[in-house]
Amino acid sequence: MELFRIDGGCHGRKVTALKGGRLSKILFFEFSAFKVSRQRFILRNPLNKKGEVIKMKLSNLFSDGAVLQRGMPVPVWGTTEPDSVVKITCAGVTAFGASSSAGDFLVRLPELPVGGPYELVAESVSTGERIVVRDVMVGEVWLASGQSNMEFTLASSPQQYREFCALKVDPSSLRMITVPKSVSS
């Protein structure tokens, strides 16, 4: 891979790969101020070393109905084709990053506007592959952990359930993800 400068202050990246002694792909793109301005060639369905099609994947935390923390940059991570450019868009805000030689990426979106629902779109600029996460809200994210008492649901405590109902909170404004149990070593 070589990184070179293009007239006008834009940066471009040219990626070439040899497979079996032959040129298997050439990718070229320019970007400036976090906006892709031109793509001359996009290789579809790139293969890994085992000959399998590489699929873009986000962390399991980024699923339909997710909540992203307000008031701070938002990290979005996953895997895609190695050494490629990744574009993340949410709530009209876009950021770019690059995947490692192993295909891992981490892109930080700047602070997002509170509200939603939004779509979080992850795209591999190299392959054109896109993942769309729908019904994403930006607001407060709380992490609760503990022992066995954390497994009790609100419905299992009639008194707390009545108190919650008295608050007149719109239940659709609350989101919850349960992370599977795991044993640490």
Secondary structure as UniProt FT lines:
FT   STRAND          2..5
FT   HELIX           7..9
FT   STRAND          11..19
FT   TURN            20..21
FT   STRAND          22..32
FT   TURN            33..34
FT   STRAND          35..41
FT   TURN            49..50
FT   STRAND          57..58
FT   TURN            60..61
FT   TURN            64..65
FT   STRAND          67..69
FT   STRAND          74..79
FT   TURN            82..83
FT   STRAND          85..90
FT   TURN            91..92
FT   STRAND          93..98
FT   TURN            101..102
FT   STRAND          104..109
FT   STRAND          115..124
FT   TURN            125..127
FT   STRAND          130..139
FT   HELIX           148..151
FT   HELIX           154..156
FT   HELIX           158..166
FT   TURN            167..168
FT   HELIX           171..173
//
